[in-house]
Amino acid sequence: MTSPGGGRRSRASKGEVTLVNGSMSSINIIRASDLTPRPWKNGGGVTWEIAIDPPGAGLEEFRWRISRARIEADGPFSLFPNCDRWITCVEGAGFALHFDDGVKLAVPPFLPVRFSGDRRATCRVAGPCTDINVIARRDRIAAEVAIAPAPAALPEGVGSAVQEDGEVLVRLDPTRALRAVFRPL
């Protein structure tokens, strides 16, 4: 990651604050092996929270959230009213979201797919999948989500991440990462 002035930032451990180009910066290193499994909002599966803002926020209070989830079978997706969602399949053949209004949205591997968290959707899988979810409250945050090359310094393991200010890089596989940038409105 580079600083706003273009200079390189030094590596830091979780919670360490570094001085870069005369300003303070906090870098958080998140290892997939340290993530704690939790039930989905609707109770239909398991998720591992990677990062949330503000730290410690619940599912009703966050401004943005990134998580890893395992999808084992067809079933409903959790609703997140007033949120935009991006979902990226990182293991498995992909899946499809079937919305109540009849729209079907394919989610192929390694392509972030955006949809509204207000819409009821059922997931249809051909087999088990793992995905990375990015959720942002549209009235508070502008978010950009894209696939990027995985830097060598990014910890190994799907869902490992480096969080710095309003940017998070999440490892998807040995060569790819998901880059999410969050800006307050």
N, C-alpha and C positions, 0 to 999 in steps of 0.2 A: 504494500500500500504506500502511496505517496502522500506527502503533506499537501495542504492547500496551496502552498507556495511552490510545489513541485519537488521539494527535497525528500530524500528517503527517510523513513521513520525507522528507528531501531526496534529490534525484537524485544518483547517483554513477556513476563509470565503473567498469569491471571491476576488482574487487578493492579498491576504495576503501572505507575504513571511515569511517562517519559517527557523530557523537554525536547521539542523539535522546532527548529526555526524560531526560538524564543517563545513558544506557546506550549501549554500543558496538553497532553494527550493520554488517554487511558486505553490500553490494549487488553482485551480479554481473550485468552486462548481457551477454547472449549474442546475437550476430547470426547469422542463418541463413547468411549468406554466409561466415562463419568456420568453420562446422561441417565436419568431415572425414568423408568416406564410409568405412565399414568393412563387411566382410561380416557377414551375420546370423550368429548363434551356430551355426545349422545349415548355413551356407554357401549357402543358397538365394536370397539377395537382398542388398540393400544397406540399411544403416541409417546415420543420422547421430546420434550421441549429443549430446543437448542439455545434460543435467545428470546428475550421479551423486554419490552420497554413500556413503562418503567420497570426496572428489575423488581421481581417479586409480585408483580401485578397478577390479578386473577383473570379468568377468561372474559369477564365483563368490563374490566378496567384498562386493559392494555391499549397502547397506541399502535404497536406493531408486535408481531410474534413470528418466529420461525420454528418449525418442528419437523421431526421425522415420524412417519407413521408406517405401519405394516397393514396391508389390506389382504386378508386371507380369503374373503368370500364377498359375493354381491351384498350390497346393503346401503342404507341411507347415509348421506353425508350430513355432518353437523351443520346447522344454520349459524351464521355469524352476521346478524343484521348490521347494516351500515358499514360493512367491510368489503374491500376488494380482496380477492384471493388469487394466488398463483400456485399451481400444483405442478410438480415435476416428477415423473416416474424415473427412478434411478436404479431399480432392480426389477426384473420381470419384463414381460412383453408389452406392458402398457395396459390401459383400461379405457373405459368410456363413461362419461357422466350423462345420465338421462334425466333431463329436467322435466318438471311437472307440466310445462307448457308444450312438451313434445320435442324440444330441441335436444339433439345428441351432440356431445362434444368429445372428440377423440383426444386421449392423453397418451401420445407415443413417448417412448423413452427419450430422456434428455432434451425435452422441449417444454419450457415453462408455458403453461396454459392459464390464461386469466379468465376469471368469472366472478360474478357477484355473489357474495356470501348471503345475500337476501333470498336467493333462489333455492327452492327445494330440489335436491338432486339425489338420484340413486346411482351408485357405482356398480358397473358390470365388469367383472374381471374374467380373463381366460385362465388365469392362474395367480398364485400369490405375487404381490408386488410390494415394493417399498417406495415411498415418495417423500419428497421434501415439500412442505407447505409454507408459504409466506402469506401472512394476513395483515392488512393495514386498514385502520379506520379512515375511511375516505374523507371525513370531515376534519381530520386532524393531521394527516400525513400524506405526502406525495411519495410514491414508491416506484422504483425502477428495478426490474428483475431480469437478469440475463445469464447465460452460460458463459464462462470465461475459462482460460487455461488455469489449472491448479498450480499455484506456486510451490516450489520445493519446501518452503517453510511451513506450509499448511499441514497440520497433524494428519496422520493416516486414519482411515476409518470413515465410512459413510456417515455423515452428520457431524464430523469434527469441524470446527470453525475458528475463525479469527474475527473478533468484533472490535472495531475501532470507531469511536464516535458514531456517526450515522451510517456506517457501512459494515456489512457482514459478508465474509466469504465462507461458503460451506462446501466441504469436500463431497463430491458425488461419486468419483471413482479415481483411479490413480492419475488421470490426466485432466479431469474436468472439475470445475467448481461452479457453484451458483453464487452470483454476486447480487446482493440486495442493497440498495441505497435508499435511505429514508430521509426525507426533508420535512420539517414541520410546515404547516400551512400558515 
